[in-house]
Amino acid sequence: MVLPPEIEEEIWQNVKAIEQEMQMQQLNSYEKKWLESGEKKGRADARAEALAEARAESEKAIELAVRFKFGPSVAESLMPSIRSMTQLQFSRAVRALETAASPDDLPRESGVQA
């Protein structure tokens, strides 16, 4: 189908206008750096949040294990010191809990203060 030149030109102008609307503008170097910085911060924030959630869930599991193994009063007395541990101390406490015969075994094995 052949269109009259005026109509064909109008259609092409409309197509160009639509293409321009759909095109994203190029980012300048400052905008790119800003975007990269935001992405890095977002990833770091997400990682920190995930680690904090994992630690909180681990603490709940440890508290349950201590309650079942040694009773609620022992759990209440141990949990503040367990919550304040570094990750390495926390890991050691988890391993020590598995073999501890009594709460008195925990300080010697893991650094937990009963």
N, C-alpha and C positions, 0 to 999 in steps of 0.2 A: 504494500500500500504506500503510495507516495502522498506526502502531505505538502500543503502549500508552504513555501519558505517561511512565512511569518509564524505559522503555527509550529513548525519544526523548531524554529529559534526559541519560541516561548517554552516549548517542552524542554529543550536543552538548558535554558536558564533555570527552570524549575529543578531539573536534575542537579545542576551545579549548586543551587541553593541548599538542597537536601544534603548533598555530599558535604558541604561546608558545615552544616549544622551537626552532622554526625562525626566529623573529624575532631579529635582532641588536639588541643594546642600543645606545642612542644614545651617541655619544662626547661627553664634555664638552669644553670649549674647550682645556683643557690637553692632553688626549689628542689632539685634532685638531692642535694645534701640534706636538706631539711626532711625530705621524705624518707631517705635512708636512715637518718637519725631517729625518726619516729618509729620506723619499723624495728630497729634494733632495741629501742626502749620498750616497745610493745612486746617483743619476744622475751626480753629480760624480765619484764613485769609478769608475763604469763608463766615463765619458768619459776619465778619466785613464788607466785601464787600456788602453782602445782606442788612445789616442794613443801610449802606451808600446810597445804591440805593433806598431803601424804604424811607429814609429821604428826598432824593432829589426829588423823585416823590411826596411825601407829601407836600413839599415846593411849588412845581409847582401847586398842587391842591389848596393850601391855597392862593397862589398869584392870581389864577383865581377867587377864591371865593371873595377875597378882591376887585379885579377889578370890578367884577359884582355888588357887594354890595355897594362899596363906590367910585368907579372910579379909573382910571389908576394912577392919581397923588398920591392918598392915598396909593395905592399898592406900588408905587415906594418909598414912604417915609417910609412905615412900613416894607418892606421886609428885609432890612439889619438887623434890630433888631430881626426880626423873625428868620432869618437864624443863628443868634448867640445864640439863646436860648438853654438851656438844654432840654433834652427830656421831663421832667416834665413840664417846662414852655411852651414848644411847645404844649403839650397836652392841657394845660389850655387855651392857645391862641385859639386853634381849637374850644374848647367848648365855649369860650367867643364870638368868631366870630358868632356863631349861634344865640346868643341872643342880640348882640350889635346893638343898634339902630343907632349909629354913631361911627366914628373912636374914638371920645373922650371916649366912653365907654370901649374901649379895654385896655388902660393903667390901669384903675382901676380894671378891671376884670381879666387881665391876665399878667400884667407886661410888656406889649408891650409899647414901647415909640413911640408915634406918632410924 
